Amino acid sequence: MAHIGWRTFLMFGIFCLANGCFALFFIPETKRMTLEEIDVLFGTVDAAQRARDVEVALAAEKKEMELEHVEEAEEHHPKA
């Protein structure tokens, strides 16, 4: 350990610089992206399939909201 010189520091610095360049140029940015967008970016699922899945989920959520609204209205105004 006593004989570690400037070459070790230089080698470490070169490796850090190379890894930084690799990350900058080859790893895509995912900041402010949804998980669905990241799936499409990395090719886990194609954009058309993702769009269909989102439409189905939104339709199901809308239907659920309508049912809740109807149930809530029936509670406030029960039928005779």
Secondary structure, DSSP 8 states (H G I E B T S, - for coil): -TT--HHHHHHHHHHHHHHHHHHHHHS---TT--HHHHHHHTTSS-HHHHHHHHHHHHHHHHHHHHHHHHHHHHHHS---
